[in-house]
Amino acid sequence: MTDGQALAEAQQMHWQRTYTAHPDMYGGEPSAPAVHAAEVFRAAWARDVLELGAGHGRDALYFAAEGFTVQAADFSATGLEQLRRAALARGLEDRVTTVAHDAREPLPLADASVDAVFAHMLLCMALSTKETRAVVEEIRRVLRPGGVLVYTVRHTGDAHYGTGVAHGDGIFEHGGFAVHFFDRGLVDALADGWDFQEVHAFEEGELPRCLWRVTQSLPR
Ligand SMILES: C[S@@+](CC[C@H](N)C(=O)[O-])C[C@H]1O[C@@H](n2cnc3c(N)ncnc32)[C@H](O)[C@@H]1O
């Protein structure tokens, strides 16, 4: 078992090194959940999107190209620098701002200031259950009434669940990447007080990673 703070710091360094060694590692095309989220956000008349764990921005740039205004947050300054360069190259710099931010800290945003939040594989990073609940409380605070949250997480059906280095609280580390594998109880707990819309199972990548895409919104 590793101390939470030490694990968080090691993870931040690991992501910095990873983006330095593998610029644009997730490619330039949007993820499937981002394409879905854009439809959900449009249907909810959303304009301002906050993305948490945006990395080098494959999805933030897609939201911007689709006409949304995007605030892209991540604790990797290297990933965000790659995002800014890509935004400039695509002429999207007016629609995307970057925010260097550790999800374990309060969001530097006003209450009820964004229409929609997207987080693809951020909540399943090395966050304890308590920290994950706090992140979702922060999302609730910055979302407007009726605002929508679409997030994805790896879950306990994933091949890496229960293997590698165990850090406790459902967190296992492979190749330096620590992942909090969600069970359904945690998804349900994080939807408490929200209008729960959907849990959709899907796969991504070559392992493949087994994920849930969760959509929930705040009451109006
Ligand atoms: C699995 S990657 C996904 C990146 C991006 N969402 C994508 O799909 O292209 C997870 C991202 O979360 C970021 N991250 C991990 N823990 C974080 C934390 N505590 N605060 C902010 N960002 C974090 C990493 O730097 C990384 O960019």
The ligand as a Tripos MOL2 file, in Angstrom:
@<TRIPOS>MOLECULE
LIG
   27    29     1     0     0
SMALL
NO_CHARGES

@<TRIPOS>ATOM
      1 C1         -5.8490    8.0120  -19.3060 C.3       1 LIG1
      2 S1         -5.3200    9.6630  -19.6190 S.3       1 LIG1
      3 C2         -6.6900   10.2580  -20.6070 C.3       1 LIG1
      4 C3         -6.3770   11.5370  -21.3300 C.3       1 LIG1
      5 C4         -7.5270   12.0850  -22.1770 C.3       1 LIG1
      6 N1         -8.7630   12.1720  -21.4180 N.3       1 LIG1
      7 C5         -7.7210   11.2310  -23.4050 C.2       1 LIG1
      8 O1         -8.5450   10.2920  -23.3380 O.co2     1 LIG1
      9 O2         -7.0580   11.4970  -24.4140 O.co2     1 LIG1
     10 C6         -5.6210   10.4110  -18.0310 C.3       1 LIG1
     11 C7         -5.2630   11.8780  -17.9460 C.3       1 LIG1
     12 O3         -5.5780   12.3190  -16.6210 O.3       1 LIG1
     13 C8         -4.5180   13.1340  -16.1420 C.3       1 LIG1
     14 N2         -4.5640   13.0240  -14.6790 N.ar      1 LIG1
     15 C9         -4.3350   11.9150  -13.9260 C.ar      1 LIG1
     16 N3         -4.4990   12.2070  -12.6270 N.ar      1 LIG1
     17 C10        -4.8480   13.5160  -12.5620 C.ar      1 LIG1
     18 C11        -5.1350   14.4000  -11.4940 C.ar      1 LIG1
     19 N4         -5.0850   14.0100  -10.1980 N.pl3     1 LIG1
     20 N5         -5.4630   15.6780  -11.7800 N.ar      1 LIG1
     21 C12        -5.4920   16.0950  -13.0680 C.ar      1 LIG1
     22 N6         -5.2020   15.3240  -14.1210 N.ar      1 LIG1
     23 C13        -4.8950   14.0390  -13.8680 C.ar      1 LIG1
     24 C14        -3.2540   12.6050  -16.7940 C.3       1 LIG1
     25 O4         -2.2580   13.5790  -16.8820 O.3       1 LIG1
     26 C15        -3.7880   12.1850  -18.1650 C.3       1 LIG1
     27 O5         -3.6830   13.2530  -19.0820 O.3       1 LIG1
@<TRIPOS>BOND
     1     1     2 1
     2     2     3 1
     3     2    10 1
     4     3     4 1
     5     4     5 1
     6     5     6 1
     7     5     7 1
     8     7     8 2
     9     7     9 1
    10    10    11 1
    11    11    12 1
    12    11    26 1
    13    12    13 1
    14    13    14 1
    15    13    24 1
    16    14    15 ar
    17    14    23 ar
    18    15    16 ar
    19    16    17 ar
    20    17    18 ar
    21    17    23 ar
    22    18    19 1
    23    18    20 ar
    24    20    21 ar
    25    21    22 ar
    26    22    23 ar
    27    24    25 1
    28    24    26 1
    29    26    27 1
@<TRIPOS>SUBSTRUCTURE
     1 LIG1         1 GROUP 0 **** ****
